[in-house]
Structure formats: C-alpha cells, structure tokens
Amino acid sequence: MTNNSPDISFITICYNGFKDTCELIESLHKKLKSVSYEIIVVDNASREDEAAKIHELYPTVISIRSNENGGFSGGNNIGIRAAKGKYIFLINNDTYIESDEIAYLVERLESRPEIGGVSPKIRFAFPPQHIQFAGFTLFSLYIFPGQICYYKNSSSNLRTMANT
C-alpha cells in the first residue's frame, strides 16, 4: 500500500488471555515476511490491563484498552476503526501462524473484484491437527438457506452462485 500503510491489519481480541495473545504475536513476528502488516490487540475489559502489558512487551503492536467488554463484534469493531491496512484479518488470540502463506490469501482477494473475503484453512493445534475449517461448514446452510454464496454482477443485482 501507499503512504506506508500495511497490507494487512491483524485484529485480535484479548479477554484475560494475555499468554495466548503473546503467543499469537510471537508467531506473527516470526513467520510473516511476505506481506507488510500491523497487529492490533483490543483488550476487551480484562481483569488486568493487558493492553498496557502488551504495549510494554511489544511496542510496535497497537494495543487498545476497552473499559467494557463489547464481545467479539464490539471488540473487533474497535480494532477495525484503528486499522490502517488495506485488508482486515480477524484472528482469535488463541491462534498461531505456522507458515508464511498469507500472501496467497491477498493474491486471491486481488484476483477478481467480486471476491470480498477469504479464509485460510484452520487446523486444530494439537496432533493429529485435523482441519477445523476450510472455507465452508454446514452452518453456512443455516446462514444462507438454500444458497452457498453470492456475487454482484455488472448490473448490481444479487445473484446466487450455487444452489443447494
């Protein structure tokens, strides 16, 4: 991006999860080299001021203390308002990155203008590391009954890409 803005803003919520959040930050710092990024941690009213502790340990991380727990969406909205990245990457604080393949997600986003979001394959942390999520779950059928996904065509009509 121009103006020294990062490619990706990683946003995570911390609620009494200091250790997990530090492990996430460490994995991002150690593994990611292919894209520019910023890390934003929103402390969602933890018992202790974990935002201050994170700022002290990781001065380049943007840490924001919320005085009330706004839940997942409220905390992420605080982080999104502070984000400067071209893309937003919402990531749970008990997650870690194993390899530097984020650039593939950016490449896919930029490959077609009608793509509005992507998700990486997510594996459970402990052996045998089964796949937890890979872009679609049966829950999606309840969110969009009878539809898998949507796109806008050139006339701005909402179209169904696939029916179930």
Contacts in CASP RR format, 6 or more apart in sequence:
PFRMAT RR
TARGET T0000
AUTHOR 0000-0000-0000
METHOD contacts of the structure
MODEL  1
MTNNSPDISFITICYNGFKDTCELIESLHKKLKSVSYEIIVVDNASREDE
AAKIHELYPTVISIRSNENGGFSGGNNIGIRAAKGKYIFLINNDTYIESD
EIAYLVERLESRPEIGGVSPKIRFAFPPQHIQFAGFTLFSLYIFPGQICY
YKNSSSNLRTMANT
1 7 0 8 1.000
1 36 0 8 1.000
1 85 0 8 1.000
1 86 0 8 1.000
5 84 0 8 1.000
5 85 0 8 1.000
5 86 0 8 1.000
6 35 0 8 1.000
6 36 0 8 1.000
6 37 0 8 1.000
6 38 0 8 1.000
6 84 0 8 1.000
6 85 0 8 1.000
6 86 0 8 1.000
7 35 0 8 1.000
7 36 0 8 1.000
7 37 0 8 1.000
7 85 0 8 1.000
7 86 0 8 1.000
7 87 0 8 1.000
7 106 0 8 1.000
8 35 0 8 1.000
8 36 0 8 1.000
8 37 0 8 1.000
8 38 0 8 1.000
8 85 0 8 1.000
8 86 0 8 1.000
8 87 0 8 1.000
8 88 0 8 1.000
8 89 0 8 1.000
8 102 0 8 1.000
8 106 0 8 1.000
9 37 0 8 1.000
9 38 0 8 1.000
9 40 0 8 1.000
9 79 0 8 1.000
9 80 0 8 1.000
9 83 0 8 1.000
9 84 0 8 1.000
9 85 0 8 1.000
9 87 0 8 1.000
9 88 0 8 1.000
9 89 0 8 1.000
10 28 0 8 1.000
10 37 0 8 1.000
10 38 0 8 1.000
10 39 0 8 1.000
10 40 0 8 1.000
10 89 0 8 1.000
10 91 0 8 1.000
11 40 0 8 1.000
11 42 0 8 1.000
11 76 0 8 1.000
11 79 0 8 1.000
11 80 0 8 1.000
11 83 0 8 1.000
11 88 0 8 1.000
11 89 0 8 1.000
11 90 0 8 1.000
11 91 0 8 1.000
12 21 0 8 1.000
12 24 0 8 1.000
12 39 0 8 1.000
12 40 0 8 1.000
12 41 0 8 1.000
12 42 0 8 1.000
12 90 0 8 1.000
12 91 0 8 1.000
12 92 0 8 1.000
12 93 0 8 1.000
12 95 0 8 1.000
13 41 0 8 1.000
13 42 0 8 1.000
13 44 0 8 1.000
13 71 0 8 1.000
13 72 0 8 1.000
13 75 0 8 1.000
13 76 0 8 1.000
13 92 0 8 1.000
13 93 0 8 1.000
14 20 0 8 1.000
14 21 0 8 1.000
14 41 0 8 1.000
14 42 0 8 1.000
14 43 0 8 1.000
14 44 0 8 1.000
14 46 0 8 1.000
14 50 0 8 1.000
14 51 0 8 1.000
14 54 0 8 1.000
14 93 0 8 1.000
15 43 0 8 1.000
15 44 0 8 1.000
15 45 0 8 1.000
15 46 0 8 1.000
15 69 0 8 1.000
15 71 0 8 1.000
16 46 0 8 1.000
16 47 0 8 1.000
16 48 0 8 1.000
16 50 0 8 1.000
17 46 0 8 1.000
17 50 0 8 1.000
17 93 0 8 1.000
17 94 0 8 1.000
18 46 0 8 1.000
18 48 0 8 1.000
18 50 0 8 1.000
18 53 0 8 1.000
18 54 0 8 1.000
20 93 0 8 1.000
20 94 0 8 1.000
21 41 0 8 1.000
21 50 0 8 1.000
21 54 0 8 1.000
21 93 0 8 1.000
22 54 0 8 1.000
22 57 0 8 1.000
22 58 0 8 1.000
23 96 0 8 1.000
24 91 0 8 1.000
24 93 0 8 1.000
24 94 0 8 1.000
24 95 0 8 1.000
24 96 0 8 1.000
24 97 0 8 1.000
25 39 0 8 1.000
25 41 0 8 1.000
25 54 0 8 1.000
25 58 0 8 1.000
25 61 0 8 1.000
26 96 0 8 1.000
27 96 0 8 1.000
27 97 0 8 1.000
27 98 0 8 1.000
28 37 0 8 1.000
28 39 0 8 1.000
28 97 0 8 1.000
31 97 0 8 1.000
31 98 0 8 1.000
31 99 0 8 1.000
31 100 0 8 1.000
32 97 0 8 1.000
32 100 0 8 1.000
32 102 0 8 1.000
33 100 0 8 1.000
34 100 0 8 1.000
34 102 0 8 1.000
34 103 0 8 1.000
35 102 0 8 1.000
35 103 0 8 1.000
35 106 0 8 1.000
37 85 0 8 1.000
37 102 0 8 1.000
38 62 0 8 1.000
38 83 0 8 1.000
38 84 0 8 1.000
38 85 0 8 1.000
39 58 0 8 1.000
39 60 0 8 1.000
39 61 0 8 1.000
39 62 0 8 1.000
40 61 0 8 1.000
40 62 0 8 1.000
40 63 0 8 1.000
40 64 0 8 1.000
40 79 0 8 1.000
40 82 0 8 1.000
40 83 0 8 1.000
41 50 0 8 1.000
41 51 0 8 1.000
41 54 0 8 1.000
41 61 0 8 1.000
41 62 0 8 1.000
41 63 0 8 1.000
41 64 0 8 1.000
41 93 0 8 1.000
42 51 0 8 1.000
42 64 0 8 1.000
42 66 0 8 1.000
42 75 0 8 1.000
42 76 0 8 1.000
42 78 0 8 1.000
42 79 0 8 1.000
43 49 0 8 1.000
43 50 0 8 1.000
43 51 0 8 1.000
43 54 0 8 1.000
43 63 0 8 1.000
43 64 0 8 1.000
43 65 0 8 1.000
43 66 0 8 1.000
44 66 0 8 1.000
44 69 0 8 1.000
44 70 0 8 1.000
44 71 0 8 1.000
44 74 0 8 1.000
44 75 0 8 1.000
45 66 0 8 1.000
45 67 0 8 1.000
45 68 0 8 1.000
45 69 0 8 1.000
45 70 0 8 1.000
49 65 0 8 1.000
50 63 0 8 1.000
50 65 0 8 1.000
51 63 0 8 1.000
51 64 0 8 1.000
51 65 0 8 1.000
52 63 0 8 1.000
52 65 0 8 1.000
54 61 0 8 1.000
54 63 0 8 1.000
55 61 0 8 1.000
55 63 0 8 1.000
62 82 0 8 1.000
64 78 0 8 1.000
64 79 0 8 1.000
64 82 0 8 1.000
66 75 0 8 1.000
66 78 0 8 1.000
76 90 0 8 1.000
80 88 0 8 1.000
87 106 0 8 1.000
87 109 0 8 1.000
89 102 0 8 1.000
95 122 0 8 1.000
96 125 0 8 1.000
101 120 0 8 1.000
102 120 0 8 1.000
105 118 0 8 1.000
105 120 0 8 1.000
108 115 0 8 1.000
108 118 0 8 1.000
109 115 0 8 1.000
109 116 0 8 1.000
109 117 0 8 1.000
109 118 0 8 1.000
114 151 0 8 1.000
114 152 0 8 1.000
119 133 0 8 1.000
119 135 0 8 1.000
121 131 0 8 1.000
121 133 0 8 1.000
121 134 0 8 1.000
121 135 0 8 1.000
122 131 0 8 1.000
122 132 0 8 1.000
122 133 0 8 1.000
122 134 0 8 1.000
123 129 0 8 1.000
123 130 0 8 1.000
123 131 0 8 1.000
123 132 0 8 1.000
124 130 0 8 1.000
124 132 0 8 1.000
136 148 0 8 1.000
140 148 0 8 1.000
141 164 0 8 1.000
144 150 0 8 1.000
146 163 0 8 1.000
146 164 0 8 1.000
147 160 0 8 1.000
147 162 0 8 1.000
147 163 0 8 1.000
147 164 0 8 1.000
148 160 0 8 1.000
148 161 0 8 1.000
148 162 0 8 1.000
148 163 0 8 1.000
148 164 0 8 1.000
149 160 0 8 1.000
149 161 0 8 1.000
149 162 0 8 1.000
150 158 0 8 1.000
150 159 0 8 1.000
150 160 0 8 1.000
150 161 0 8 1.000
151 158 0 8 1.000
151 159 0 8 1.000
151 161 0 8 1.000
152 158 0 8 1.000
152 159 0 8 1.000
153 159 0 8 1.000
END
